[in-house]
Amino acid sequence: MLIVVLLKGVPARTTQALQIGGVLNREAMDLVLNPHDLKAIEAADFVKRRVGGKSVAITMGPEAKLIPLMKPLYDSEVLGIDEEYVLSDRRMAGSDTLATSYALSLGVKKVVEKHVNPMEEMVEAIKKSGYSEAVKAKAEELYRANMLPNRIFSELPSIHDSIVQRFLGGEITAEAAIEKIRAEMEKISRFIVVAGIKTTDGETGSVGPQVAEGVSELLGKVVPHSTYVEDFDVESSAVTSQRMIGYLSQKLEMKLPCVLTVSPEYRPREPLASAQPEVRYNSYRGKVLQAFKWTAVDLGADPKRLGLTGSPTIVGAGIDVGKPPVQKTVGSSLIFLSDYGPSEYEGKKYGPFSRGDLTVGLPDPLLSKLRSQGIVVVFGYDVLARELFA
């Protein structure tokens, strides 16, 4: 089973989150893993220990900030994340929940396709080469790339009866091997997506359900979702979740694939010991300790549905708590084009100022001098674009 975990990097100090026109400038701030996403990681770990499979993390934002943030998750308790994907593209900057969910949905779809295609390669290899070393070589290549579960092929000493091993040993025919591999392909299509209940920089709690709608659109079938999940159990084809909506407790049964957003009250169950042999067969070789970056082109995304263009939500100007409330107005506000100061003028000290700061409190003669030197400029769309997509 594929277990997709949606993660997000949020400002380390929400009271000092830098905003430009309501858009978080994540490249200019320290990011931490969204605290609510820790429960999603716990949920993914439970699924992997309950039914086996591979846990795949997807996040979105500047890769230079997110890749170091996600690296420790390979070793997070108990089994950790197996693979990581960062959706990073300037065209995604400024996305609201709708545009974010669209990009994440494409990421989920691409992860599923990436794991189905190697199984199709094995089917074609068996059709073409039959009982030959070429089939084994292809299986070894894909297995070592972490793209085939142990049930199809394995180098573990404890597994001697994978599909490919039985086929090459003459125990099953080519037709039977292909049928069994296609059954494994069907299992991949019964994936589960888990996410935190919300993020600390948005608090909308809407991305999880919107991803369910987005994946439903892309796959052409209904992908159900359950929010505020406090407890759940999973089997090979269904999930039973327990959630609280206000004072109402609901128990939902959903067919896979599905999406869960996990409540802070969630506590993982202890997997059944009797299920561990099946877990081992459904699991993969190990971990890929290098995050993959996917751009809008890699995802096959429609640019009109990404970033500011694809975001119908209008966010007001941001306020940096702890500093005087300021707002930049395109075409009239004066800002520093580069870092400046501290300096002294007529016995008074000014600055230091950082690039992008407003020229608050500067006397007119000094302001005119700085404008003539190109240190201070009018806040225009060109400067706004550079700040947004630095």
Secondary structure, DSSP 8 states (H G I E B T S, - for coil): -EEEEE--EEES-GGG--EETTEE-GGGS-EEE-TTHHHHHHHHHHHHHHH--EEEEEEES-HHHHHHHHGGGGG-SSS--SEEEEE--GGGTT--HHHHHHHHHHHHHHHHHHHHHHHHHHHHHHHHH-SSHHHHHHHHHHHHTT-S-TTT----TT----HHHHHHTTSS-HHHHHHHHHHHHHHHTS-EEEEES--TTT----HHHHHHHHHHHHHTS---EEEEEEEEEE-SSEEEEEEEETTEEEEEEEESSEEEEE-TT-------GGGHHHHHHHS-S----S-EEE-HHHHT--GGGSTTTT----------TTS------TTT-EEESS-B--EEETTEEE--B-TT-B-TT--HHHHHHHHHTTSEEE--HHHHHHHHT-
